[in-house]
Each structure stands twice: as structure tokens, then as C-alpha cells.
Amino acid sequence: QFLKQLGIHPDWQFVDVYGMEPELLSMVPRPVCAVLLLFPITEKYETFRTEEEERIKAKGQDVKSSVYFMKQTINNACGTIGLIHAIANNRDKMNFETNSSLKKFLEDSLSMTPEERAKYLETYEAIRVTHESSAHEGQTEAPSIDEKVDLHFIALVNVGGHLYELDGRKPFPINHGETSDESFLEDAIEVCKKFMERDPEELRFNAIALSAA
């Protein structure tokens, strides 16, 4: 529904990933072009995030210039930013309606920095309104913008044969190594498993895949 409201033809759809075992992954329609992971922000995770950032700053990493990345400056908008990351890095595969608000946002923001994209989203009424209306249609009560939420969305995408983790709370994309269109879902799920292993007593993990309809 959210994709339709943003002016994207229904060639692609978000589907639940019911489990990380091969037989459950085989139920996900292919090809898959992005995975969104919902996970809890815990002390363990925050410690890991700080260490990861310091390690990458020290060692460096390869990030292709074609990766579309934006910072998150709006509270509780991680789902919307995850969705923008998923679509923006697969825009060549998407069919947009002529008057698509998301298509216009992506075209306008392509040449911007990650920080400028975040600022632009703050003023971009069409996506914000769609986000708010679709959040209210959901089964669970949508959090208000100021409410403290400890669940967070990130996007995993394949750009140029590398698997990137895109999280607007981080200073840059994270390159998780090589992947391919065929192995992308399994590779992305391996990254999701690492999140789960860092917090073994936590149960609040959920993955959805952007799959061909």
C-alpha cells in the first residue's frame, strides 16, 4: 500500500521473511532486491556500533559512489528512510508513475550529500504525509515523532555486486562484502543473523524482503 501511495507500480512488493532457515527463505518470491531488518537498539548494539565506526574510520572501506545513502534527522522515521534506501538503490528496476512523489524526491536529491538529503526529507511534505497515513493504517499504534522508540530499521541492498548496510544513524554505508542477484537474499540474511547473535536474549527481530511480485 505504501509503495502504491508513493507512485510505484506493483511489480515489486514487500513480503515477510518468516525465518532464516533455507526452507523458509525458499518461500520468498525471487528476485529479491532489498531486505529491511527491524531490530532493537540495546546497549550491546550501541557498543558494537561505536566500535564498528572507529574500526572503519581507522581501516577504511570501499563504498561505490553510486550507493544512495541518507542520514536520519527525523525521529522515528527509520522505516521511511529504510524504504527510501531500498528503492533508491534499485531505482533502475522500479516502474514509477509519472507524478510519483518518491521519484521526484530521488531525482531532486541524487546530487545531494547524505546530510542534505535528510534536510530535504524534513521539508518534503508528500512523503511525510504518506508515511504518517500508512503508519496509522498499520496493525500496531504508530509511535509519535517524539516518543522514545528502541526499535530501528535498516536496509540491506546490492549495489554493483557488494552488499551494503544503510542506516541513517550511522555516518556512512557499511560494506559487507561481495554478493550477487542470485545469492543476495541468503547473503543479507547472514548479516541479519549477526545482529541477532549480538543480542541472543532479544526476540524483537523482523525481516521483510522487497521481492518481485
ABEGO torsion letter per residue (X at the ends): XAAAAAGBBAABBBBBBABABAAAAAABBOBBABBBBBBBBBAAAAAAAAAAAAAAAAAEBBBBAABBBBBBABBGAAAAAAAAAAAAAAAAABBBBAABAAAAAAAAAAABBAAAAAAAAAABAAAAAAAAAAAAABABBBBBAABBBABBBBBBBBBGGBBBBBBAABABBBBAEBBBAAAAAAAAAAAAAAAAAABAABABBBBBBBBBX
